[in-house]
Amino acid sequence: MYLNINGGIIIDMSTLKNRKVLWGAVRMFAAVAVMSLFMVVRAQAAIICLDPGHGGAGTSGAGALYPPYMEKQLNYAVASQVKSELEAAGHTVYMTRNGDVSLGLDQRAAYAKSVNADLLISIHFNSSGAHDKFGSEVWTSMFGGHRTTGYALGNSVLSQLTGLGFASKGVKTKLGNSGDYYGIIRHGVSFGIPTIIIEHCFMDNPIDRAIMESKGLPALAHADAVGIGNYISSVGGVVPKSDPVVFAEGTTAAGGAGAAAASDPFKTKYGFPKDASGNVTYTDGSGGTAVFTAAEWNKLLGLWNYTGDPEAFLKQQSAADLKTLASR
C-alpha cells in the first residue's frame, strides 16, 4: 500500500517503520494545530468584570421595580449567563456580586481593579415614572480614551440588542459635579478601567416588555456576550489602556498641576487662540473646532473651577460637547 502526500511524496505503507513515521507526523500536526488554536484564543482573551447592578435585602436594593419584575434579579440573571458565555469563549470573567448582596459603587470598582479587569460592565434595566420611555442605551465616560473605548464597546452591544427588536437610544455620556455623573463609571475610570452601563430596556414600557418577555432573558444575555466578544475581537484581545481620571480639589483631569499660566493675551492657558474680545477658538484632539464667546468660555471654566485647573479638564472634551454645554 502506497500513500501519496501532497501530490509528490509517496510513502510505502507496507512497512511498520513508515507507518510509525506517518502517525508520528499526524500526531505532531495535530499538536501544532491545537497549540495554534490555543494561542489564537489566548491572544483574543480579556479579563472582564461584570457588575450586576443593585442588590441587597428586600426591596431596599432592588433598583427599578415594576411588578412582577425587580431589577436586581434581572441584572443578576443576565450577568450570570453573560459570564458563562464569555468564559466559554476563552475570556476570564468576574462578577462584583455573587448573590443578593449590597455593595457600594466604589467597592464594585475597587473589586474590578483587584482582578486587573480590562473592562468593567454594569448590567441594568430601566424604568420611567410615566412608563413612556423605551429602548436600549449604554452610558460611558466623557473622558479621553475611556470615551473612545466605551463608545466602541457600547455600539457593539447595542447592535446586538437592536437585533432583538429594541430601539437603540445610543451611547451616552453625562457630566456630574465631580466628573462623570454615574458613580460606577466615575469610580471605574478613576482606576483606569474603561467602564460602561448597559440599560437593556425599559421594563415598564409595553413595547420593551413585550420584546423582553417574548425573547427571554437568555437572548438578552447572549446579545451582550456577542457584543462584548465582538468588540474584544476587533481590538485583537488587547483593550486599549487609558489613564485614570480622578477629580479632587487641587487636582486636574490631566493628573497634574497643569501648564503655567499663559502670558500671551491672545492665547488661553493651554494655547487656544483668543481674540481681542476674548472669544476663544477651541480645537479638540480629533480636529473638531468651535468658537466660544468670552462669556461662554468663562462659564465653562467656572463649571470645573473646583478641579484647580479647569482648562486642563476642558481640553479633553470634544468641541461639539463643550458647545452644547455652553449653550445650556
Phi and psi in degrees as GROMACS dihedral restraints (atoms count N, CA, C in turn):
[ dihedral_restraints ]
;  ai    aj    ak    al  type     phi  dphi    fc
    3     4     5     6     1  -119.1    20    10
    4     5     6     7     1   146.0    20    10
    6     7     8     9     1  -121.5    20    10
    7     8     9    10     1   122.9    20    10
    9    10    11    12     1   -93.1    20    10
   10    11    12    13     1   118.1    20    10
   12    13    14    15     1  -107.3    20    10
   13    14    15    16     1   122.5    20    10
   15    16    17    18     1    57.6    20    10
   16    17    18    19     1    29.6    20    10
   18    19    20    21     1    71.3    20    10
   19    20    21    22     1     8.5    20    10
   21    22    23    24     1  -143.4    20    10
   22    23    24    25     1   -34.5    20    10
   24    25    26    27     1   -98.7    20    10
   25    26    27    28     1   122.3    20    10
   27    28    29    30     1  -110.3    20    10
   28    29    30    31     1   124.2    20    10
   30    31    32    33     1  -113.3    20    10
   31    32    33    34     1   131.5    20    10
   33    34    35    36     1   -79.5    20    10
   34    35    36    37     1   109.0    20    10
   36    37    38    39     1   -83.1    20    10
   37    38    39    40     1     3.5    20    10
   39    40    41    42     1   -75.5    20    10
   40    41    42    43     1   -17.5    20    10
   42    43    44    45     1  -100.2    20    10
   43    44    45    46     1   142.9    20    10
   45    46    47    48     1   -61.5    20    10
   46    47    48    49     1   -36.1    20    10
   48    49    50    51     1   -60.1    20    10
   49    50    51    52     1   -46.6    20    10
   51    52    53    54     1   -68.6    20    10
   52    53    54    55     1   -34.0    20    10
   54    55    56    57     1   -63.3    20    10
   55    56    57    58     1   -41.1    20    10
   57    58    59    60     1   -64.6    20    10
   58    59    60    61     1   -39.5    20    10
   60    61    62    63     1   -61.2    20    10
   61    62    63    64     1   -44.6    20    10
   63    64    65    66     1   -63.9    20    10
   64    65    66    67     1   -50.4    20    10
   66    67    68    69     1   -65.5    20    10
   67    68    69    70     1   -30.6    20    10
   69    70    71    72     1   -63.6    20    10
   70    71    72    73     1   -41.3    20    10
   72    73    74    75     1   -65.2    20    10
   73    74    75    76     1   -40.4    20    10
   75    76    77    78     1   -62.3    20    10
   76    77    78    79     1   -45.1    20    10
   78    79    80    81     1   -62.9    20    10
   79    80    81    82     1   -39.7    20    10
   81    82    83    84     1   -64.3    20    10
   82    83    84    85     1   -42.7    20    10
   84    85    86    87     1   -61.4    20    10
   85    86    87    88     1   -42.9    20    10
   87    88    89    90     1   -63.8    20    10
   88    89    90    91     1   -41.2    20    10
   90    91    92    93     1   -63.9    20    10
   91    92    93    94     1   -41.9    20    10
   93    94    95    96     1   -64.0    20    10
   94    95    96    97     1   -40.7    20    10
   96    97    98    99     1   -63.2    20    10
   97    98    99   100     1   -45.1    20    10
   99   100   101   102     1   -63.7    20    10
  100   101   102   103     1   -42.5    20    10
  102   103   104   105     1   -63.1    20    10
  103   104   105   106     1   -40.1    20    10
  105   106   107   108     1   -63.8    20    10
  106   107   108   109     1   -42.6    20    10
  108   109   110   111     1   -62.8    20    10
  109   110   111   112     1   -42.7    20    10
  111   112   113   114     1   -60.8    20    10
  112   113   114   115     1   -41.3    20    10
  114   115   116   117     1   -66.2    20    10
  115   116   117   118     1   -37.7    20    10
  117   118   119   120     1   -64.3    20    10
  118   119   120   121     1   -46.8    20    10
  120   121   122   123     1   -60.4    20    10
  121   122   123   124     1   -46.2    20    10
  123   124   125   126     1   -62.4    20    10
  124   125   126   127     1   -39.0    20    10
  126   127   128   129     1   -65.5    20    10
  127   128   129   130     1   -26.4    20    10
  129   130   131   132     1  -103.9    20    10
  130   131   132   133     1     8.8    20    10
  132   133   134   135     1   -85.9    20    10
  133   134   135   136     1   153.2    20    10
  135   136   137   138     1  -140.3    20    10
  136   137   138   139     1   165.2    20    10
  138   139   140   141     1  -102.8    20    10
  139   140   141   142     1   119.8    20    10
  141   142   143   144     1  -121.9    20    10
  142   143   144   145     1   133.6    20    10
  144   145   146   147     1  -111.0    20    10
  145   146   147   148     1   117.9    20    10
  147   148   149   150     1   -95.2    20    10
  148   149   150   151     1   136.5    20    10
  150   151   152   153     1  -118.5    20    10
  151   152   153   154     1    99.4    20    10
  153   154   155   156     1   -70.4    20    10
  154   155   156   157     1   109.7    20    10
  156   157   158   159     1   -59.1    20    10
  157   158   159   160     1   151.7    20    10
  159   160   161   162     1    66.4    20    10
  160   161   162   163     1  -155.7    20    10
  162   163   164   165     1   117.2    20    10
  163   164   165   166     1   148.7    20    10
  165   166   167   168     1   135.4    20    10
  166   167   168   169     1   164.8    20    10
  168   169   170   171     1   -59.3    20    10
  169   170   171   172     1   140.6    20    10
  171   172   173   174     1    61.4    20    10
  172   173   174   175     1  -142.0    20    10
  174   175   176   177     1   -96.6    20    10
  175   176   177   178     1    -1.3    20    10
  177   178   179   180     1   -63.7    20    10
  178   179   180   181     1   -34.7    20    10
  180   181   182   183     1  -112.7    20    10
  181   182   183   184     1    27.7    20    10
  183   184   185   186     1   -74.3    20    10
  184   185   186   187     1   -25.7    20    10
  186   187   188   189     1    77.4    20    10
  187   188   189   190     1  -143.5    20    10
  189   190   191   192     1   -67.4    20    10
  190   191   192   193     1   141.8    20    10
  192   193   194   195     1  -125.7    20    10
  193   194   195   196     1   127.1    20    10
  195   196   197   198     1  -153.3    20    10
  196   197   198   199     1    99.0    20    10
  198   199   200   201     1   -49.3    20    10
  199   200   201   202     1   134.2    20    10
  201   202   203   204     1   -91.8    20    10
  202   203   204   205     1    17.5    20    10
  204   205   206   207     1   -98.8    20    10
  205   206   207   208     1   139.0    20    10
  207   208   209   210     1  -123.2    20    10
  208   209   210   211     1   120.5    20    10
  210   211   212   213     1   -55.5    20    10
  211   212   213   214     1   -42.6    20    10
  213   214   215   216     1   -57.9    20    10
  214   215   216   217     1   -33.3    20    10
  216   217   218   219     1   -72.8    20    10
  217   218   219   220     1   -41.7    20    10
  219   220   221   222     1   -62.5    20    10
  220   221   222   223     1   -44.4    20    10
  222   223   224   225     1   -58.1    20    10
  223   224   225   226     1   -44.7    20    10
  225   226   227   228     1   -69.8    20    10
  226   227   228   229     1   -39.7    20    10
  228   229   230   231     1   -63.5    20    10
  229   230   231   232     1   -44.1    20    10
  231   232   233   234     1   -67.5    20    10
  232   233   234   235     1   -47.2    20    10
  234   235   236   237     1   -59.9    20    10
  235   236   237   238     1   -38.8    20    10
  237   238   239   240     1   -62.0    20    10
  238   239   240   241     1   -41.1    20    10
  240   241   242   243     1   -73.7    20    10
  241   242   243   244     1   -37.9    20    10
  243   244   245   246     1   -57.9    20    10
  244   245   246   247     1   -42.9    20    10
  246   247   248   249     1   -57.9    20    10
  247   248   249   250     1   -46.7    20    10
  249   250   251   252     1   -62.2    20    10
  250   251   252   253     1   -43.7    20    10
  252   253   254   255     1   -68.8    20    10
  253   254   255   256     1   -41.1    20    10
  255   256   257   258     1   -68.2    20    10
  256   257   258   259     1   -36.8    20    10
  258   259   260   261     1   -65.1    20    10
  259   260   261   262     1   -37.9    20    10
  261   262   263   264     1   -64.4    20    10
  262   263   264   265     1   -25.7    20    10
  264   265   266   267     1   -86.2    20    10
  265   266   267   268     1     0.3    20    10
  267   268   269   270     1   103.4    20    10
  268   269   270   271     1     1.3    20    10
  270   271   272   273     1   -86.9    20    10
  271   272   273   274     1   158.4    20    10
  273   274   275   276     1   -97.2    20    10
  274   275   276   277     1   124.6    20    10
  276   277   278   279     1  -130.1    20    10
  277   278   279   280     1   133.7    20    10
  279   280   281   282     1  -121.5    20    10
  280   281   282   283     1   159.7    20    10
  282   283   284   285     1  -124.8    20    10
  283   284   285   286     1   139.4    20    10
  285   286   287   288     1   -67.3    20    10
  286   287   288   289     1   -31.1    20    10
  288   289   290   291     1  -133.2    20    10
  289   290   291   292     1   143.3    20    10
  291   292   293   294     1  -122.0    20    10
  292   293   294   295     1    96.4    20    10
  294   295   296   297     1   109.2    20    10
  295   296   297   298     1  -176.4    20    10
  297   298   299   300     1   -91.2    20    10
  298   299   300   301     1    77.7    20    10
  300   301   302   303     1  -123.4    20    10
  301   302   303   304     1   154.9    20    10
  303   304   305   306     1   -95.5    20    10
  304   305   306   307     1   130.7    20    10
  306   307   308   309     1  -136.1    20    10
  307   308   309   310     1   143.5    20    10
  309   310   311   312     1   -72.8    20    10
  310   311   312   313     1   156.2    20    10
  312   313   314   315     1   -64.2    20    10
  313   314   315   316     1   -35.1    20    10
  315   316   317   318     1   -67.3    20    10
  316   317   318   319     1   -34.2    20    10
  318   319   320   321     1   -67.0    20    10
  319   320   321   322     1   -39.2    20    10
  321   322   323   324     1   -63.4    20    10
  322   323   324   325     1   -45.9    20    10
  324   325   326   327     1   -66.8    20    10
  325   326   327   328     1   -39.3    20    10
  327   328   329   330     1   -63.6    20    10
  328   329   330   331     1   -36.4    20    10
  330   331   332   333     1   -65.1    20    10
  331   332   333   334     1   -42.6    20    10
  333   334   335   336     1   -59.1    20    10
  334   335   336   337     1   -39.3    20    10
  336   337   338   339     1   -65.4    20    10
  337   338   339   340     1   -39.3    20    10
  339   340   341   342     1   -65.8    20    10
  340   341   342   343     1   -24.2    20    10
  342   343   344   345     1  -101.0    20    10
  343   344   345   346     1    11.0    20    10
  345   346   347   348     1    58.9    20    10
  346   347   348   349     1    41.5    20    10
  348   349   350   351     1   -64.3    20    10
  349   350   351   352     1   139.0    20    10
  351   352   353   354     1   -80.8    20    10
  352   353   354   355     1   -28.8    20    10
  354   355   356   357     1  -141.0    20    10
  355   356   357   358     1   144.4    20    10
  357   358   359   360     1  -119.8    20    10
  358   359   360   361     1   118.7    20    10
  360   361   362   363     1  -123.1    20    10
  361   362   363   364     1   115.0    20    10
  363   364   365   366     1   -98.1    20    10
  364   365   366   367     1   126.6    20    10
  366   367   368   369     1   -97.7    20    10
  367   368   369   370     1   126.2    20    10
  369   370   371   372     1  -145.2    20    10
  370   371   372   373     1   165.9    20    10
  372   373   374   375     1  -130.4    20    10
  373   374   375   376     1   152.8    20    10
  375   376   377   378     1  -106.9    20    10
  376   377   378   379     1   165.4    20    10
  378   379   380   381     1  -157.4    20    10
  379   380   381   382     1   163.8    20    10
  381   382   383   384     1  -140.0    20    10
  382   383   384   385     1   153.1    20    10
  384   385   386   387     1   -59.2    20    10
  385   386   387   388     1   -40.4    20    10
  387   388   389   390     1   -91.1    20    10
  388   389   390   391     1    -1.8    20    10
  390   391   392   393     1    59.3    20    10
  391   392   393   394     1    28.3    20    10
  393   394   395   396     1  -115.0    20    10
  394   395   396   397     1     2.3    20    10
  396   397   398   399     1   -95.2    20    10
  397   398   399   400     1   152.0    20    10
  399   400   401   402     1  -151.2    20    10
  400   401   402   403     1   166.7    20    10
  402   403   404   405     1   103.5    20    10
  403   404   405   406     1   166.6    20    10
  405   406   407   408     1   -98.9    20    10
  406   407   408   409     1   141.5    20    10
  408   409   410   411     1  -146.2    20    10
  409   410   411   412     1   155.8    20    10
  411   412   413   414     1  -127.1    20    10
  412   413   414   415     1   136.6    20    10
  414   415   416   417     1  -110.8    20    10
  415   416   417   418     1   142.3    20    10
  417   418   419   420     1  -146.6    20    10
  418   419   420   421     1  -178.6    20    10
  420   421   422   423     1   -76.6    20    10
  421   422   423   424     1   154.3    20    10
  423   424   425   426     1   -85.1    20    10
  424   425   426   427     1    -7.4    20    10
  426   427   428   429     1  -109.2    20    10
  427   428   429   430     1   129.4    20    10
  429   430   431   432     1    47.7    20    10
  430   431   432   433     1  -135.4    20    10
  432   433   434   435     1   -66.5    20    10
  433   434   435   436     1   -23.9    20    10
  435   436   437   438     1   -62.5    20    10
  436   437   438   439     1   -39.2    20    10
  438   439   440   441     1   -64.1    20    10
  439   440   441   442     1   -45.7    20    10
  441   442   443   444     1   -61.3    20    10
  442   443   444   445     1   -48.5    20    10
  444   445   446   447     1   -64.0    20    10
  445   446   447   448     1   -43.8    20    10
  447   448   449   450     1   -61.4    20    10
  448   449   450   451     1   -39.9    20    10
  450   451   452   453     1   -65.8    20    10
  451   452   453   454     1   -45.1    20    10
  453   454   455   456     1   -64.8    20    10
  454   455   456   457     1   -47.0    20    10
  456   457   458   459     1   -64.3    20    10
  457   458   459   460     1   -46.2    20    10
  459   460   461   462     1   -60.6    20    10
  460   461   462   463     1   -43.7    20    10
  462   463   464   465     1   -67.0    20    10
  463   464   465   466     1   -32.8    20    10
  465   466   467   468     1   -64.8    20    10
  466   467   468   469     1   -41.4    20    10
  468   469   470   471     1   -69.3    20    10
  469   470   471   472     1   -44.3    20    10
  471   472   473   474     1   -61.1    20    10
  472   473   474   475     1   -34.3    20    10
  474   475   476   477     1   -62.7    20    10
  475   476   477   478     1   -29.1    20    10
  477   478   479   480     1   -81.6    20    10
  478   479   480   481     1   -39.4    20    10
  480   481   482   483     1   -67.2    20    10
  481   482   483   484     1   -36.9    20    10
  483   484   485   486     1   -66.7    20    10
  484   485   486   487     1   -26.5    20    10
  486   487   488   489     1   -65.1    20    10
  487   488   489   490     1   -20.5    20    10
  489   490   491   492     1   -84.8    20    10
  490   491   492   493     1   -13.0    20    10
  492   493   494   495     1   119.0    20    10
  493   494   495   496     1    -7.8    20    10
  495   496   497   498     1   -73.5    20    10
  496   497   498   499     1   147.6    20    10
  498   499   500   501     1   -79.3    20    10
  499   500   501   502     1   138.9    20    10
  501   502   503   504     1   -88.0    20    10
  502   503   504   505     1   123.6    20    10
  504   505   506   507     1   -98.5    20    10
  505   506   507   508     1     6.6    20    10
  507   508   509   510     1    87.8    20    10
  508   509   510   511     1   177.4    20    10
  510   511   512   513     1   -95.5    20    10
  511   512   513   514     1   127.8    20    10
  513   514   515   516     1  -124.5    20    10
  514   515   516   517     1   159.2    20    10
  516   517   518   519     1  -130.7    20    10
  517   518   519   520     1   156.3    20    10
  519   520   521   522     1  -151.3    20    10
  520   521   522   523     1   131.9    20    10
  522   523   524   525     1   -91.8    20    10
  523   524   525   526     1   143.1    20    10
  525   526   527   528     1  -116.2    20    10
  526   527   528   529     1  -163.3    20    10
  528   529   530   531     1   -79.5    20    10
  529   530   531   532     1   -13.9    20    10
  531   532   533   534     1  -139.3    20    10
  532   533   534   535     1    46.8    20    10
  534   535   536   537     1   111.0    20    10
  535   536   537   538     1  -141.5    20    10
  537   538   539   540     1   -63.6    20    10
  538   539   540   541     1   143.6    20    10
  540   541   542   543     1   -66.4    20    10
  541   542   543   544     1   -46.5    20    10
  543   544   545   546     1   -81.1    20    10
  544   545   546   547     1   128.2    20    10
  546   547   548   549     1   -60.1    20    10
  547   548   549   550     1   -41.1    20    10
  549   550   551   552     1   -64.5    20    10
  550   551   552   553     1   -36.2    20    10
  552   553   554   555     1   -69.8    20    10
  553   554   555   556     1   -46.4    20    10
  555   556   557   558     1   -58.8    20    10
  556   557   558   559     1   -45.6    20    10
  558   559   560   561     1   -71.8    20    10
  559   560   561   562     1   -37.5    20    10
  561   562   563   564     1   -61.2    20    10
  562   563   564   565     1   -48.9    20    10
  564   565   566   567     1   -72.0    20    10
  565   566   567   568     1   -19.6    20    10
  567   568   569   570     1   -65.7    20    10
  568   569   570   571     1   -22.7    20    10
  570   571   572   573     1   -96.3    20    10
  571   572   573   574     1     4.1    20    10
  573   574   575   576     1    79.7    20    10
  574   575   576   577     1    19.2    20    10
  576   577   578   579     1  -103.6    20    10
  577   578   579   580     1   119.2    20    10
  579   580   581   582     1   -57.5    20    10
  580   581   582   583     1   129.1    20    10
  582   583   584   585     1  -131.8    20    10
  583   584   585   586     1   136.6    20    10
  585   586   587   588     1  -133.3    20    10
  586   587   588   589     1   158.3    20    10
  588   589   590   591     1  -114.8    20    10
  589   590   591   592     1   125.5    20    10
  591   592   593   594     1   -99.6    20    10
  592   593   594   595     1   114.4    20    10
  594   595   596   597     1  -100.3    20    10
  595   596   597   598     1   100.8    20    10
  597   598   599   600     1   -63.2    20    10
  598   599   600   601     1   -45.1    20    10
  600   601   602   603     1  -172.2    20    10
  601   602   603   604     1   172.8    20    10
  603   604   605   606     1   -93.9    20    10
  604   605   606   607     1   104.3    20    10
  606   607   608   609     1   -68.8    20    10
  607   608   609   610     1   -12.4    20    10
  609   610   611   612     1   -96.7    20    10
  610   611   612   613     1    -0.9    20    10
  612   613   614   615     1   -92.4    20    10
  613   614   615   616     1   132.0    20    10
  615   616   617   618     1   -58.0    20    10
  616   617   618   619     1   -37.4    20    10
  618   619   620   621     1   -68.5    20    10
  619   620   621   622     1   -51.7    20    10
  621   622   623   624     1   -63.3    20    10
  622   623   624   625     1   -41.8    20    10
  624   625   626   627     1   -63.6    20    10
  625   626   627   628     1   -37.8    20    10
  627   628   629   630     1   -63.3    20    10
  628   629   630   631     1   -39.8    20    10
  630   631   632   633     1   -66.7    20    10
  631   632   633   634     1   -45.3    20    10
  633   634   635   636     1   -60.0    20    10
  634   635   636   637     1   -42.2    20    10
  636   637   638   639     1   -75.8    20    10
  637   638   639   640     1   -35.3    20    10
  639   640   641   642     1   -74.8    20    10
  640   641   642   643     1   -38.3    20    10
  642   643   644   645     1   -81.3    20    10
  643   644   645   646     1   -36.3    20    10
  645   646   647   648     1    89.3    20    10
  646   647   648   649     1   151.7    20    10
  648   649   650   651     1   -59.7    20    10
  649   650   651   652     1   -34.7    20    10
  651   652   653   654     1   -58.6    20    10
  652   653   654   655     1   -33.1    20    10
  654   655   656   657     1   -69.4    20    10
  655   656   657   658     1   -37.6    20    10
  657   658   659   660     1   -67.0    20    10
  658   659   660   661     1   -41.8    20    10
  660   661   662   663     1   -63.6    20    10
  661   662   663   664     1   -41.1    20    10
  663   664   665   666     1   -63.0    20    10
  664   665   666   667     1   -39.2    20    10
  666   667   668   669     1   -61.1    20    10
  667   668   669   670     1   -43.4    20    10
  669   670   671   672     1   -59.4    20    10
  670   671   672   673     1   -49.7    20    10
  672   673   674   675     1   -61.1    20    10
  673   674   675   676     1   -42.4    20    10
  675   676   677   678     1   -66.2    20    10
  676   677   678   679     1   -44.0    20    10
  678   679   680   681     1   -62.4    20    10
  679   680   681   682     1   -43.1    20    10
  681   682   683   684     1   -65.5    20    10
  682   683   684   685     1   -46.2    20    10
  684   685   686   687     1   -61.4    20    10
  685   686   687   688     1   -40.7    20    10
  687   688   689   690     1   -63.8    20    10
  688   689   690   691     1   -40.1    20    10
  690   691   692   693     1   -63.3    20    10
  691   692   693   694     1   -47.2    20    10
  693   694   695   696     1   -60.9    20    10
  694   695   696   697     1   -40.0    20    10
  696   697   698   699     1   -63.6    20    10
  697   698   699   700     1   -35.6    20    10
  699   700   701   702     1   -66.3    20    10
  700   701   702   703     1   -23.7    20    10
  702   703   704   705     1  -106.8    20    10
  703   704   705   706     1    16.9    20    10
  705   706   707   708     1    66.4    20    10
  706   707   708   709     1    24.5    20    10
  708   709   710   711     1    81.1    20    10
  709   710   711   712     1    -0.6    20    10
  711   712   713   714     1  -112.9    20    10
  712   713   714   715     1    97.0    20    10
  714   715   716   717     1   -68.7    20    10
  715   716   717   718     1   127.8    20    10
  717   718   719   720     1   -56.7    20    10
  718   719   720   721     1   136.3    20    10
  720   721   722   723     1   -82.4    20    10
  721   722   723   724     1   143.8    20    10
  723   724   725   726     1  -130.9    20    10
  724   725   726   727     1   148.1    20    10
  726   727   728   729     1   -67.8    20    10
  727   728   729   730     1   149.2    20    10
  729   730   731   732     1   -59.9    20    10
  730   731   732   733     1   144.6    20    10
  732   733   734   735     1  -114.4    20    10
  733   734   735   736     1   110.7    20    10
  735   736   737   738     1  -127.4    20    10
  736   737   738   739     1   130.2    20    10
  738   739   740   741     1  -115.1    20    10
  739   740   741   742     1   120.9    20    10
  741   742   743   744     1  -152.0    20    10
  742   743   744   745     1   159.4    20    10
  744   745   746   747     1   -56.6    20    10
  745   746   747   748     1   126.6    20    10
  747   748   749   750     1    88.2    20    10
  748   749   750   751     1    -1.8    20    10
  750   751   752   753     1  -115.2    20    10
  751   752   753   754     1   175.0    20    10
  753   754   755   756     1  -131.7    20    10
  754   755   756   757     1   165.0    20    10
  756   757   758   759     1   -62.5    20    10
  757   758   759   760     1   -26.6    20    10
  759   760   761   762     1   -79.7    20    10
  760   761   762   763     1    -8.3    20    10
  762   763   764   765     1    78.6    20    10
  763   764   765   766     1    31.4    20    10
  765   766   767   768     1  -163.0    20    10
  766   767   768   769     1  -174.8    20    10
  768   769   770   771     1   -75.7    20    10
  769   770   771   772     1   -13.1    20    10
  771   772   773   774     1    86.7    20    10
  772   773   774   775     1   176.1    20    10
  774   775   776   777     1   -76.6    20    10
  775   776   777   778     1   159.2    20    10
  777   778   779   780     1   -66.2    20    10
  778   779   780   781     1   150.9    20    10
  780   781   782   783     1   -57.5    20    10
  781   782   783   784     1   136.4    20    10
  783   784   785   786     1   -72.0    20    10
  784   785   786   787     1   138.0    20    10
  786   787   788   789     1   -95.3    20    10
  787   788   789   790     1   -15.8    20    10
  789   790   791   792     1   -76.0    20    10
  790   791   792   793     1   119.3    20    10
  792   793   794   795     1   -67.7    20    10
  793   794   795   796     1   -13.8    20    10
  795   796   797   798     1  -106.3    20    10
  796   797   798   799     1    20.8    20    10
  798   799   800   801     1  -142.7    20    10
  799   800   801   802     1   149.1    20    10
  801   802   803   804     1   -79.5    20    10
  802   803   804   805     1  -179.3    20    10
  804   805   806   807     1   -55.1    20    10
  805   806   807   808     1   -40.0    20    10
  807   808   809   810     1  -103.1    20    10
  808   809   810   811     1    21.5    20    10
  810   811   812   813     1    91.1    20    10
  811   812   813   814     1    10.8    20    10
  813   814   815   816     1   -76.9    20    10
  814   815   816   817     1   134.7    20    10
  816   817   818   819     1   -60.3    20    10
  817   818   819   820     1   140.0    20    10
  819   820   821   822     1  -134.4    20    10
  820   821   822   823     1   129.9    20    10
  822   823   824   825     1   -87.5    20    10
  823   824   825   826     1  -178.3    20    10
  825   826   827   828     1   -63.3    20    10
  826   827   828   829     1   -23.5    20    10
  828   829   830   831     1   -88.5    20    10
  829   830   831   832     1    -3.0    20    10
  831   832   833   834     1    90.7    20    10
  832   833   834   835     1     5.1    20    10
  834   835   836   837     1   -72.3    20    10
  835   836   837   838     1   135.3    20    10
  837   838   839   840     1  -110.6    20    10
  838   839   840   841     1   131.4    20    10
  840   841   842   843     1   -99.1    20    10
  841   842   843   844     1   113.2    20    10
  843   844   845   846     1  -105.4    20    10
  844   845   846   847     1   133.7    20    10
  846   847   848   849     1  -124.2    20    10
  847   848   849   850     1   125.6    20    10
  849   850   851   852     1   -87.9    20    10
  850   851   852   853     1   179.4    20    10
  852   853   854   855     1   -64.6    20    10
  853   854   855   856     1   -18.8    20    10
  855   856   857   858     1   -97.8    20    10
  856   857   858   859     1     5.0    20    10
  858   859   860   861     1    92.2    20    10
  859   860   861   862     1    -1.2    20    10
  861   862   863   864     1   -69.5    20    10
  862   863   864   865     1   141.8    20    10
  864   865   866   867     1  -128.4    20    10
  865   866   867   868     1   144.7    20    10
  867   868   869   870     1  -148.5    20    10
  868   869   870   871     1   147.4    20    10
  870   871   872   873     1  -106.1    20    10
  871   872   873   874     1   128.9    20    10
  873   874   875   876     1  -114.7    20    10
  874   875   876   877     1   135.4    20    10
  876   877   878   879     1   -66.7    20    10
  877   878   879   880     1   164.6    20    10
  879   880   881   882     1   -58.2    20    10
  880   881   882   883     1   -39.6    20    10
  882   883   884   885     1   -65.1    20    10
  883   884   885   886     1   -41.8    20    10
  885   886   887   888     1   -64.6    20    10
  886   887   888   889     1   -44.1    20    10
  888   889   890   891     1   -63.3    20    10
  889   890   891   892     1   -43.9    20    10
  891   892   893   894     1   -65.6    20    10
  892   893   894   895     1   -33.6    20    10
  894   895   896   897     1   -62.4    20    10
  895   896   897   898     1   -45.1    20    10
  897   898   899   900     1   -64.3    20    10
  898   899   900   901     1   -41.8    20    10
  900   901   902   903     1   -62.3    20    10
  901   902   903   904     1   -39.1    20    10
  903   904   905   906     1   -65.9    20    10
  904   905   906   907     1   -33.4    20    10
  906   907   908   909     1   -61.8    20    10
  907   908   909   910     1   -33.5    20    10
  909   910   911   912     1  -119.8    20    10
  910   911   912   913     1    26.6    20    10
  912   913   914   915     1   -62.2    20    10
  913   914   915   916     1   -29.1    20    10
  915   916   917   918     1   -63.7    20    10
  916   917   918   919     1   -17.6    20    10
  918   919   920   921     1   -73.9    20    10
  919   920   921   922     1   -15.8    20    10
  921   922   923   924     1    92.6    20    10
  922   923   924   925     1   -20.3    20    10
  924   925   926   927     1  -152.4    20    10
  925   926   927   928     1    72.2    20    10
  927   928   929   930     1   -61.1    20    10
  928   929   930   931     1   -31.4    20    10
  930   931   932   933     1   -70.4    20    10
  931   932   933   934     1   -28.0    20    10
  933   934   935   936     1   -62.9    20    10
  934   935   936   937     1   -36.1    20    10
  936   937   938   939     1   -69.1    20    10
  937   938   939   940     1   -47.7    20    10
  939   940   941   942     1   -61.4    20    10
  940   941   942   943     1   -36.3    20    10
  942   943   944   945     1   -72.1    20    10
  943   944   945   946     1    -5.0    20    10
  945   946   947   948     1   -91.6    20    10
  946   947   948   949     1    -6.4    20    10
  948   949   950   951     1   -97.3    20    10
  949   950   951   952     1   160.8    20    10
  951   952   953   954     1   -76.0    20    10
  952   953   954   955     1   149.1    20    10
  954   955   956   957     1   -59.4    20    10
  955   956   957   958     1   -39.6    20    10
  957   958   959   960     1   -65.0    20    10
  958   959   960   961     1   -42.0    20    10
  960   961   962   963     1   -65.3    20    10
  961   962   963   964     1   -42.3    20    10
  963   964   965   966     1   -65.2    20    10
  964   965   966   967     1   -39.1    20    10
  966   967   968   969     1   -64.2    20    10
  967   968   969   970     1   -41.7    20    10
  969   970   971   972     1   -61.9    20    10
  970   971   972   973     1   -44.2    20    10
  972   973   974   975     1   -65.1    20    10
  973   974   975   976     1   -41.2    20    10
  975   976   977   978     1   -65.8    20    10
  976   977   978   979     1   -27.6    20    10
  978   979   980   981     1   -85.3    20    10
  979   980   981   982     1    -7.6    20    10
